[in-house]
Amino acid sequence: MTDVLKTQSTSWTTASAILFDLDGVLTPTATVHEQAWKELFEGFLASRPDVPGYREDDYFDHIDGKPRFDGVRDFLASRGIVLPEGEPSDGTTGQDSAEIPGQDATVQGLGNRKNKVFNDIVSAGVEPFEGSVRFLEAAVDRGLKVSVVSSSRNAPAVLKAAGLNGYFEIVVDGVVAAAQGLPGKPSPATYQYAAELLGLPSEECVVVEDAVSGVQAGHAGQFHSVIGVDRGAGRQTLLDAGATSVVNDLDELL
């Protein structure tokens, strides 16, 4: 083991808690989110030939790690498209097309349609990352507290589908953030709230993230450290966003 890996593998053990992002850190559902967003916006842009189509980089540049409706707004802004905010019920009528006339052509409508696509895929089951599970179990065995901090409103369902819900009494997801009036990542507010619920100062909590916006959130708060997990954003990109260290898999830290 190199000196760098030795340092990475021991730094988290001096903390009191690990605050995990979910999608892309504990479960491979980041790829499911990416697939759902791609399906949504390819359909939405199909009738707009004058607007650049959806590209793979769009997910990391405008969407990854953000609350769902922020992702909709930021992607649309990247194409110079402005839609009305709409109503919470928009896009929930069971129609399949992402390009729905009338009330569903709204921020709320598109976000809800993306959520339906995501849930349809996840309903088949979720396998967590084996290395992440080993790291999680090692942290718990050492007596560290653990929490999930996710922008997704589906976090409890994903944790249950992955068989990980028994590890986490504290889950700060999109629903909790909305109820508490907490801004989403890259604000550190949701991570700070999780630390508060664990009864710990932020300085004693490690943030584990794969998304640039999540790493930025960890960097913006007064946390023990920020571990970046490179699932596609890029090692240097995560370091530039404020990660203390970057690994390809969390079992590298054991």
C-alpha positions as CSV (number, residue, x, y, z in Angstrom):
1,M,0.0,0.0,0.0
2,T,1.4,3.4,-1.0
3,D,1.9,6.2,1.6
4,V,-1.1,8.0,0.0
5,L,-3.4,5.1,0.4
6,K,-2.2,4.5,4.0
7,T,-3.0,8.1,4.8
8,Q,-6.5,7.8,3.2
9,S,-7.2,4.5,4.9
10,T,-6.5,5.9,8.4
11,S,-7.9,9.4,8.1
12,W,-11.5,8.4,8.4
13,T,-10.9,6.3,11.5
14,T,-10.2,9.5,13.6
15,A,-13.8,10.7,12.9
16,S,-16.9,10.0,14.9
17,A,-19.3,9.6,12.0
18,I,-19.5,8.9,8.2
19,L,-22.2,10.8,6.2
20,F,-22.8,8.9,3.0
21,D,-24.3,10.1,-0.2
22,L,-26.5,7.3,-1.6
23,D,-26.6,7.2,-5.4
24,G,-23.2,6.4,-6.8
25,V,-21.7,6.0,-3.3
26,L,-23.6,3.1,-1.7
27,T,-25.7,2.0,-4.6
28,P,-25.2,2.1,-8.4
29,T,-28.4,4.0,-8.8
30,A,-26.5,7.0,-10.0
31,T,-26.4,5.2,-13.4
32,V,-30.2,4.6,-13.1
33,H,-30.7,8.4,-12.4
34,E,-28.5,9.1,-15.4
35,Q,-30.5,6.8,-17.6
36,A,-33.8,8.3,-16.4
37,W,-32.6,11.8,-17.1
38,K,-31.4,10.8,-20.5
39,E,-34.7,9.2,-21.4
40,L,-36.6,12.2,-20.1
41,F,-34.7,15.0,-21.9
42,E,-34.2,13.1,-25.1
43,G,-37.9,12.8,-25.4
44,F,-38.5,16.4,-24.3
45,L,-36.0,17.9,-26.8
46,A,-37.2,15.7,-29.7
47,S,-39.6,18.3,-30.9
48,R,-37.0,21.1,-30.5
49,P,-34.6,20.6,-33.4
50,D,-33.2,24.1,-33.0
51,V,-31.9,23.1,-29.5
52,P,-28.8,21.0,-28.9
53,G,-29.8,17.4,-28.0
54,Y,-29.0,15.7,-24.7
55,R,-25.4,14.8,-24.2
56,E,-23.7,12.5,-21.7
57,D,-21.8,15.4,-20.1
58,D,-25.1,17.1,-19.4
59,Y,-25.7,14.8,-16.4
60,F,-22.4,15.7,-14.7
61,D,-22.5,19.4,-15.7
62,H,-26.0,20.3,-14.8
63,I,-27.8,17.5,-12.9
64,D,-25.7,15.1,-10.8
65,G,-26.2,15.3,-7.1
66,K,-28.7,18.1,-7.1
67,P,-32.4,18.0,-5.9
68,R,-34.5,16.8,-8.8
69,F,-36.3,20.0,-9.7
70,D,-33.0,22.0,-9.5
71,G,-31.6,19.5,-12.0
72,V,-34.6,20.2,-14.3
73,R,-34.1,24.0,-14.0
74,D,-30.4,23.9,-14.5
75,F,-30.5,21.6,-17.5
76,L,-33.3,23.8,-19.2
77,A,-31.2,26.9,-18.4
78,S,-28.3,25.3,-20.3
79,R,-30.5,25.2,-23.4
80,G,-32.0,28.6,-22.9
81,I,-35.4,27.1,-22.1
82,V,-37.7,28.6,-19.5
83,L,-40.8,26.7,-18.4
84,P,-43.4,27.6,-15.8
85,E,-42.9,26.0,-12.4
86,G,-46.2,24.2,-12.5
87,E,-48.1,22.3,-9.9
88,P,-46.9,19.3,-7.7
89,S,-49.4,17.1,-9.5
90,D,-48.0,17.8,-13.0
91,G,-46.6,14.8,-14.8
92,T,-48.4,12.3,-12.6
93,T,-51.2,11.3,-14.9
94,G,-49.6,8.1,-16.1
95,Q,-48.9,9.2,-19.7
96,D,-45.6,8.0,-21.0
97,S,-44.2,10.8,-23.2
98,A,-41.8,13.3,-21.7
99,E,-43.1,15.9,-24.1
100,I,-46.6,16.5,-22.7
101,P,-48.6,19.5,-23.8
102,G,-50.3,21.8,-21.3
103,Q,-49.7,21.6,-17.6
104,D,-47.1,18.8,-17.8
105,A,-44.7,21.0,-19.8
106,T,-43.5,22.4,-16.5
107,V,-40.5,22.1,-14.2
108,Q,-42.7,20.1,-11.8
109,G,-44.1,17.9,-14.6
110,L,-40.7,17.0,-16.0
111,G,-39.3,16.3,-12.6
112,N,-42.2,14.0,-11.7
113,R,-41.9,12.2,-15.0
114,K,-38.2,11.6,-14.4
115,N,-39.1,10.2,-11.0
116,K,-41.6,7.7,-12.5
117,V,-38.9,6.5,-15.0
118,F,-36.4,6.1,-12.1
119,N,-38.9,4.2,-9.9
120,D,-39.9,1.9,-12.7
121,I,-36.3,0.8,-13.1
122,V,-35.5,0.6,-9.4
123,S,-38.6,-1.6,-8.7
124,A,-36.7,-4.5,-10.2
125,G,-34.2,-4.4,-7.3
126,V,-30.9,-2.7,-6.4
127,E,-27.5,-4.3,-5.7
128,P,-25.2,-2.1,-3.5
129,F,-21.6,-1.7,-4.3
130,E,-19.8,-4.6,-2.5
131,G,-16.8,-2.4,-1.5
132,S,-19.1,0.3,-0.1
133,V,-20.9,-2.3,2.0
134,R,-17.5,-3.6,3.4
135,F,-16.5,0.0,4.2
136,L,-19.9,0.7,5.9
137,E,-19.6,-2.4,8.0
138,A,-16.1,-1.5,9.0
139,A,-17.2,1.9,10.1
140,V,-20.1,0.5,12.1
141,D,-17.8,-2.1,13.7
142,R,-15.4,0.7,14.8
143,G,-18.3,2.4,16.5
144,L,-18.7,5.3,14.1
145,K,-22.2,6.7,13.6
146,V,-23.5,6.6,10.0
147,S,-26.1,8.6,8.1
148,V,-27.3,8.9,4.5
149,V,-27.6,12.4,3.0
150,S,-29.2,12.3,-0.4
151,S,-30.8,14.9,-2.7
152,S,-33.2,12.1,-3.9
153,R,-36.7,11.9,-2.5
154,N,-36.5,8.1,-3.1
155,A,-33.6,7.4,-0.7
156,P,-35.6,5.3,1.8
157,A,-37.0,3.1,-1.0
158,V,-33.6,2.7,-2.6
159,L,-32.0,1.8,0.8
160,K,-34.7,-0.8,1.4
161,A,-34.4,-2.2,-2.1
162,A,-30.6,-2.6,-1.6
163,G,-31.0,-4.1,1.9
164,L,-29.2,-1.3,3.6
165,N,-32.0,0.4,5.5
166,G,-31.1,-1.4,8.7
167,Y,-27.8,0.5,9.0
168,F,-29.3,4.0,8.9
169,E,-31.5,5.5,11.6
170,I,-30.8,9.0,10.2
171,V,-31.7,9.6,6.5
172,V,-31.7,13.2,5.3
173,D,-33.2,13.1,1.8
174,G,-35.1,15.4,-0.5
175,V,-38.3,15.1,1.5
176,V,-36.6,16.0,4.8
177,A,-34.8,18.9,3.2
178,A,-38.0,20.3,1.8
179,A,-39.8,19.9,5.1
180,Q,-36.9,21.6,7.0
181,G,-36.4,24.3,4.3
182,L,-32.9,23.2,3.7
183,P,-31.2,24.2,0.4
184,G,-29.8,21.3,-1.6
185,K,-26.3,20.5,-2.5
186,P,-23.9,22.3,-3.2
187,S,-25.0,24.0,0.0
188,P,-23.7,22.1,3.1
189,A,-27.0,22.5,4.9
190,T,-28.3,18.9,4.5
191,Y,-25.0,17.4,5.7
192,Q,-24.9,19.8,8.6
193,Y,-28.4,18.8,9.5
194,A,-27.5,15.2,9.5
195,A,-24.5,15.9,11.8
196,E,-26.9,17.8,14.1
197,L,-29.3,14.8,14.2
198,L,-26.4,12.5,15.1
199,G,-25.6,14.9,18.0
200,L,-22.1,15.6,16.6
201,P,-20.3,18.7,15.4
202,S,-19.6,18.8,11.7
203,E,-15.8,18.7,12.4
204,E,-16.2,15.1,13.6
205,C,-18.1,13.9,10.5
206,V,-16.6,12.6,7.2
207,V,-18.6,13.3,4.0
208,V,-18.5,10.7,1.3
209,E,-19.6,11.8,-2.2
210,D,-19.3,11.0,-5.9
211,A,-21.0,14.1,-7.3
212,V,-19.2,17.4,-7.8
213,S,-22.1,19.3,-6.1
214,G,-21.9,16.9,-3.1
215,V,-18.2,17.3,-2.8
216,Q,-18.6,21.1,-3.0
217,A,-21.2,20.8,-0.2
218,G,-18.8,18.9,2.0
219,H,-16.0,21.3,1.2
220,A,-18.2,24.3,2.1
221,G,-19.0,23.0,5.6
222,Q,-16.7,22.5,8.5
223,F,-16.4,18.8,8.1
224,H,-13.6,16.4,9.2
225,S,-12.8,15.5,5.6
226,V,-14.4,14.8,2.2
227,I,-13.9,11.5,0.5
228,G,-14.6,11.6,-3.2
229,V,-15.6,8.4,-5.0
230,D,-14.9,8.6,-8.7
231,R,-17.8,6.9,-10.5
232,G,-17.3,9.0,-13.6
233,A,-16.9,12.7,-12.6
234,G,-13.1,12.3,-12.7
235,R,-10.5,12.2,-9.9
236,Q,-9.1,15.7,-10.6
237,T,-12.5,17.2,-11.0
238,L,-13.5,15.9,-7.5
239,L,-10.2,17.2,-6.0
240,D,-10.7,20.6,-7.6
241,A,-14.2,20.6,-6.1
242,G,-12.7,20.2,-2.6
243,A,-12.3,16.5,-2.0
244,T,-9.7,15.7,0.6
245,S,-9.0,12.4,-1.1
246,V,-10.4,10.4,-4.0
247,V,-10.8,6.6,-4.4
248,N,-12.4,4.4,-7.1
249,D,-14.0,2.2,-4.5
250,L,-14.5,2.6,-0.8
251,D,-12.8,-0.7,0.1
252,E,-9.5,1.0,-0.9
253,L,-9.8,2.7,2.5
254,L,-9.8,-0.5,4.5
